[in-house]
C-alpha cells in the first residue's frame, strides 16, 4: 500500500494563553475561528483549506508526556501559503501588530522555490509565510 498525501490537514500548537494566540492568528494572520471546544481546551482556526488547532496547556487533551511548555514535544514551525506575497507590506503589517520578525529568504516548499518570511507568534512559535513558487527556477536533486 502507498499512502498519497495531498496537503497538510492541521497543525496543533500547545498554548498557555489560547485567547491571545487566537487573536494573533485571526487578527494578524487572517485565520478565522472554526470551532471552539472550551471543555476540551481546544480552539480550531481555519487557515485556508487547513486548520491550526490551539491546545490549552494543561487542558483535557494535553498529554502529560508533552511536559512543560517549550520543554516537551513542540513543532519547529508551521508554514502558511500566502498569495499575493508582498514582503514589504507583510513586514509593515506584522510589525504594526507587534510581531517579532525572522529572516526573509528564498526557500523550497510544496510547490517549489519561492519567497518566504519567518515570524514568531506571541508564545514564540515560528510561523513561515510562503509565497507562490518562482516560475523559472530549476533545481537539481
HUTA-V420340 format. One record per residue. N is the residue number from 1. SS is DSSP state (alpha for helix, beta for strand, coil for the rest). PHI is phi in degrees with one decimal (none if undefined). PSI is psi in whole degrees, 0 to 359 (none if undefined). Layout:
# HUTA-V420340
n->N ss->SS phi->PHI psi->PSI
n->N ss->SS phi->PHI psi->PSI
This chain:
# HUTA-V420340
n->1 ss->coil phi->none psi->137
n->2 ss->coil phi->-115.7 psi->130
n->3 ss->coil phi->-87.7 psi->130
n->4 ss->coil phi->-107.5 psi->112
n->5 ss->coil phi->-91.4 psi->128
n->6 ss->coil phi->-94.0 psi->314
n->7 ss->coil phi->-167.3 psi->171
n->8 ss->coil phi->-73.1 psi->130
n->9 ss->coil phi->-84.5 psi->308
n->10 ss->beta phi->-159.0 psi->162
n->11 ss->beta phi->-126.8 psi->138
n->12 ss->beta phi->-109.7 psi->127
n->13 ss->beta phi->-118.0 psi->124
n->14 ss->beta phi->-73.8 psi->135
n->15 ss->beta phi->-135.6 psi->137
n->16 ss->coil phi->-84.6 psi->334
n->17 ss->coil phi->-130.8 psi->86
n->18 ss->alpha phi->-62.0 psi->323
n->19 ss->alpha phi->-64.7 psi->315
n->20 ss->alpha phi->-63.4 psi->318
n->21 ss->alpha phi->-64.9 psi->320
n->22 ss->alpha phi->-61.7 psi->314
n->23 ss->alpha phi->-60.4 psi->318
n->24 ss->alpha phi->-62.2 psi->307
n->25 ss->alpha phi->-67.1 psi->329
n->26 ss->alpha phi->-85.0 psi->306
n->27 ss->alpha phi->-74.2 psi->324
n->28 ss->alpha phi->-92.5 psi->315
n->29 ss->coil phi->-99.4 psi->354
n->30 ss->coil phi->87.6 psi->14
n->31 ss->coil phi->-73.0 psi->171
n->32 ss->beta phi->-133.2 psi->154
n->33 ss->beta phi->-70.8 psi->122
n->34 ss->beta phi->-95.2 psi->310
n->35 ss->beta phi->-159.1 psi->141
n->36 ss->beta phi->-128.3 psi->127
n->37 ss->beta phi->-126.7 psi->79
n->38 ss->alpha phi->-57.9 psi->324
n->39 ss->alpha phi->-63.4 psi->336
n->40 ss->alpha phi->-99.0 psi->350
n->41 ss->coil phi->74.0 psi->34
n->42 ss->beta phi->-126.6 psi->126
n->43 ss->beta phi->-123.3 psi->126
n->44 ss->beta phi->-110.8 psi->128
n->45 ss->beta phi->-113.5 psi->138
n->46 ss->beta phi->-82.7 psi->126
n->47 ss->beta phi->-126.0 psi->85
n->48 ss->coil phi->65.6 psi->235
n->49 ss->coil phi->-87.1 psi->357
n->50 ss->beta phi->-112.8 psi->174
n->51 ss->beta phi->-122.1 psi->148
n->52 ss->beta phi->-115.1 psi->116
n->53 ss->beta phi->-96.1 psi->129
n->54 ss->beta phi->-103.5 psi->119
n->55 ss->beta phi->-107.3 psi->119
n->56 ss->beta phi->-64.5 psi->122
n->57 ss->coil phi->-59.2 psi->129
n->58 ss->coil phi->84.0 psi->359
n->59 ss->coil phi->-76.4 psi->178
n->60 ss->coil phi->-57.5 psi->324
n->61 ss->coil phi->-92.3 psi->351
n->62 ss->coil phi->-75.3 psi->129
n->63 ss->coil phi->-89.2 psi->137
n->64 ss->alpha phi->-56.4 psi->326
n->65 ss->alpha phi->-68.5 psi->349
n->66 ss->alpha phi->-70.5 psi->338
n->67 ss->coil phi->71.9 psi->195
n->68 ss->coil phi->-68.8 psi->149
n->69 ss->coil phi->-53.9 psi->133
n->70 ss->coil phi->83.9 psi->353
n->71 ss->coil phi->-121.4 psi->354
n->72 ss->coil phi->-106.7 psi->214
n->73 ss->coil phi->-75.5 psi->118
n->74 ss->coil phi->-131.7 psi->150
n->75 ss->coil phi->-78.3 psi->158
n->76 ss->coil phi->-78.6 psi->305
n->77 ss->beta phi->-163.9 psi->163
n->78 ss->beta phi->-114.0 psi->137
n->79 ss->beta phi->-108.8 psi->124
n->80 ss->beta phi->-110.6 psi->123
n->81 ss->beta phi->-77.1 psi->128
n->82 ss->coil phi->-126.1 psi->139
n->83 ss->coil phi->-143.3 psi->132
n->84 ss->coil phi->-74.8 psi->162
n->85 ss->coil phi->-109.7 psi->105
n->86 ss->coil phi->-118.8 psi->98
n->87 ss->alpha phi->-56.4 psi->315
n->88 ss->alpha phi->-64.0 psi->315
n->89 ss->alpha phi->-64.1 psi->319
n->90 ss->alpha phi->-62.1 psi->314
n->91 ss->alpha phi->-61.4 psi->317
n->92 ss->alpha phi->-61.8 psi->314
n->93 ss->alpha phi->-61.1 psi->311
n->94 ss->alpha phi->-66.2 psi->313
n->95 ss->alpha phi->-66.5 psi->329
n->96 ss->alpha phi->-63.3 psi->337
n->97 ss->coil phi->-100.8 psi->10
n->98 ss->coil phi->79.3 psi->12
n->99 ss->coil phi->-73.2 psi->141
n->100 ss->beta phi->-85.8 psi->122
n->101 ss->beta phi->-89.2 psi->150
n->102 ss->beta phi->-109.9 psi->206
n->103 ss->beta phi->-82.6 psi->143
n->104 ss->beta phi->-101.2 psi->137
n->105 ss->beta phi->-161.9 psi->168
n->106 ss->beta phi->-85.3 psi->121
n->107 ss->beta phi->-132.7 psi->157
n->108 ss->beta phi->-88.2 psi->137
n->109 ss->beta phi->-141.1 psi->196
n->110 ss->coil phi->-57.8 psi->329
n->111 ss->coil phi->-108.8 psi->12
n->112 ss->beta phi->112.5 psi->193
n->113 ss->beta phi->-75.4 psi->138
n->114 ss->beta phi->-163.9 psi->166
n->115 ss->beta phi->-68.5 psi->145
n->116 ss->beta phi->-148.0 psi->161
n->117 ss->beta phi->-136.4 psi->130
n->118 ss->beta phi->-91.9 psi->148
n->119 ss->beta phi->-151.4 psi->173
n->120 ss->beta phi->-127.1 psi->136
n->121 ss->coil phi->-78.2 psi->177
n->122 ss->coil phi->-59.8 psi->340
n->123 ss->coil phi->-106.0 psi->15
n->124 ss->coil phi->86.6 psi->7
n->125 ss->coil phi->-75.9 psi->137
n->126 ss->beta phi->-82.8 psi->136
n->127 ss->beta phi->-122.3 psi->136
n->128 ss->beta phi->-111.2 psi->127
n->129 ss->beta phi->-99.7 psi->119
n->130 ss->beta phi->-115.5 psi->129
n->131 ss->coil phi->-86.1 psi->180
n->132 ss->coil phi->-67.0 psi->160
n->133 ss->coil phi->-69.2 psi->151
n->134 ss->coil phi->-74.2 psi->132
n->135 ss->coil phi->-64.5 psi->321
n->136 ss->coil phi->-100.8 psi->5
n->137 ss->coil phi->-77.0 psi->127
n->138 ss->coil phi->-114.3 psi->136
n->139 ss->coil phi->-122.3 psi->157
n->140 ss->coil phi->-119.4 psi->143
n->141 ss->coil phi->-95.0 psi->none
